[in-house]
């Protein structure tokens, strides 16, 4: 596959992943034009893509990040991927691109090509451009569409203006 993470280059520190006392750390981050929080999760096995609804339907309102966290009894969450928001109110529920949640293709097609970001069953972070079927065959357990891809395997990618 072109432009896909080579997971053989990734090593996971098993000892750091098992430090339950400090397995999630929240740090303040700031710069000249921004201020925010950074969440460091030492065990990538704790991460997954939660969905706002079980079956995507234009007539169903999408959920907020807080509502999705509560749905899964989660500790924290971040918004990922994009969604169709026809009325500009932030309540759309149809994803842009692909959604793979806990090993299940929830949105998108096996034949469609997507820029994805996610984790495989070995808890390795994977980014790349691939079809839905290639993602499933590669063992991607949780992913969303996200792009443009900027760096893959340490190589800067060319980003074309659209």
ChimeraX attribute file (.defattr): number of C-alpha atoms within 10 A of each C-alpha:
attribute: neighborCount
match mode: 1-to-1
recipient: residues
	/A:1	10
	/A:2	8
	/A:3	16
	/A:4	19
	/A:5	20
	/A:6	15
	/A:7	15
	/A:8	7
	/A:9	8
	/A:10	12
	/A:11	8
	/A:12	13
	/A:13	10
	/A:14	10
	/A:15	9
	/A:16	13
	/A:17	17
	/A:18	12
	/A:19	12
	/A:20	10
	/A:21	7
	/A:22	12
	/A:23	15
	/A:24	17
	/A:25	11
	/A:26	10
	/A:27	10
	/A:28	9
	/A:29	10
	/A:30	10
	/A:31	7
	/A:32	5
	/A:33	5
	/A:34	7
	/A:35	9
	/A:36	9
	/A:37	10
	/A:38	11
	/A:39	13
	/A:40	13
	/A:41	16
	/A:42	21
	/A:43	19
	/A:44	17
	/A:45	14
	/A:46	13
	/A:47	17
	/A:48	18
	/A:49	21
	/A:50	23
	/A:51	21
	/A:52	20
	/A:53	15
	/A:54	8
	/A:55	12
	/A:56	16
	/A:57	12
	/A:58	13
	/A:59	9
	/A:60	14
	/A:61	15
	/A:62	23
	/A:63	17
	/A:64	13
	/A:65	17
	/A:66	13
	/A:67	13
	/A:68	21
	/A:69	18
	/A:70	13
	/A:71	14
	/A:72	11
	/A:73	9
	/A:74	13
	/A:75	9
	/A:76	13
	/A:77	17
	/A:78	12
	/A:79	11
	/A:80	15
	/A:81	17
	/A:82	16
	/A:83	15
	/A:84	15
	/A:85	15
	/A:86	11
	/A:87	8
	/A:88	8
	/A:89	7
	/A:90	14
	/A:91	16
	/A:92	20
	/A:93	22
	/A:94	22
	/A:95	20
	/A:96	16
	/A:97	20
	/A:98	26
	/A:99	27
	/A:100	26
	/A:101	19
	/A:102	18
	/A:103	18
	/A:104	13
	/A:105	20
	/A:106	16
	/A:107	18
	/A:108	19
	/A:109	15
	/A:110	15
	/A:111	11
	/A:112	13
	/A:113	18
	/A:114	21
	/A:115	20
	/A:116	29
	/A:117	24
	/A:118	24
	/A:119	24
	/A:120	21
	/A:121	14
	/A:122	13
	/A:123	19
	/A:124	20
	/A:125	18
	/A:126	22
	/A:127	26
	/A:128	26
	/A:129	22
	/A:130	21
	/A:131	20
	/A:132	24
	/A:133	16
	/A:134	16
	/A:135	26
	/A:136	18
	/A:137	9
	/A:138	13
	/A:139	14
	/A:140	28
	/A:141	21
	/A:142	27
	/A:143	29
	/A:144	25
	/A:145	24
	/A:146	20
	/A:147	15
	/A:148	14
	/A:149	18
	/A:150	13
	/A:151	15
	/A:152	16
	/A:153	16
	/A:154	8
	/A:155	9
	/A:156	10
	/A:157	13
	/A:158	10
	/A:159	10
	/A:160	6
	/A:161	4
	/A:162	3
